[in-house]
Amino acid sequence: MVGFSFDPENVQAEMAQIKTVASEYFRRWYYAEEFDAYWNEYHEKQVQAGLETVMTELQTQVDAWKTAK
């Protein structure tokens, strides 16, 4: 998608929360004894932080970009 640039303005709060969750979990990533459970917990925290909202915004912008081309 050469030429596309995501504008995070509409999802800044969600992006900040996602980044916080990622930093909390990244530090412990290599020490997780039960990787699958750890991954599921991490993913759920990302969803709670607004991951799906960011994904929806990204898709909206991609669709608008493709339509404009």
C-alpha positions as CSV (number, residue, x, y, z in Angstrom):
1,M,0.0,0.0,0.0
2,V,2.5,2.5,-1.2
3,G,1.3,6.0,-0.5
4,F,-1.0,5.2,2.4
5,S,-0.3,6.8,5.8
6,F,-2.3,6.0,8.9
7,D,-3.6,9.1,10.7
8,P,-3.9,8.1,14.4
9,E,-5.6,11.4,15.5
10,N,-9.0,9.8,16.0
11,V,-7.7,6.9,18.1
12,Q,-4.9,8.6,20.1
13,A,-6.3,7.5,23.5
14,E,-6.6,3.9,22.4
15,M,-3.1,3.9,20.9
16,A,-1.7,5.1,24.1
17,Q,-3.5,2.4,26.1
18,I,-2.4,-0.3,23.7
19,K,1.2,0.9,24.0
20,T,1.0,0.8,27.8
21,V,-0.4,-2.8,27.7
22,A,2.3,-3.8,25.3
23,S,5.1,-2.4,27.5
24,E,3.7,-4.1,30.6
25,Y,3.5,-7.5,28.9
26,F,6.7,-7.3,26.8
27,R,8.9,-7.1,29.9
28,R,7.5,-10.5,31.1
29,W,7.1,-12.1,27.6
30,Y,10.2,-14.3,27.8
31,Y,9.4,-15.6,31.3
32,A,5.8,-16.7,30.7
33,E,5.5,-20.4,31.7
34,E,2.2,-20.9,30.1
35,F,2.6,-19.1,26.8
36,D,-0.9,-19.7,25.4
37,A,-2.6,-18.5,28.6
38,Y,-0.2,-15.5,28.7
39,W,-0.9,-14.7,25.0
40,N,-4.7,-14.9,25.6
41,E,-4.4,-12.6,28.6
42,Y,-2.3,-10.1,26.6
43,H,-4.7,-10.2,23.6
44,E,-7.7,-9.6,25.9
45,K,-6.0,-6.6,27.5
46,Q,-5.2,-5.2,24.1
47,V,-8.9,-5.6,23.1
48,Q,-9.9,-3.9,26.3
49,A,-7.5,-1.1,25.5
50,G,-9.2,-0.4,22.2
51,L,-7.4,-2.6,19.7
52,E,-10.6,-3.3,17.7
53,T,-11.4,0.5,17.6
54,V,-7.9,1.1,16.1
55,M,-8.4,-1.7,13.6
56,T,-11.7,-0.3,12.5
57,E,-10.3,3.2,12.1
58,L,-7.4,1.8,10.1
59,Q,-9.8,-0.1,7.8
60,T,-11.9,3.0,7.4
61,Q,-8.9,5.0,6.3
62,V,-7.6,2.3,4.0
63,D,-11.1,2.1,2.4
64,A,-11.2,5.9,1.9
65,W,-7.7,5.9,0.5
66,K,-8.5,3.1,-2.0
67,T,-11.7,4.8,-3.1
68,A,-9.8,8.1,-3.7
69,K,-7.2,6.4,-5.9
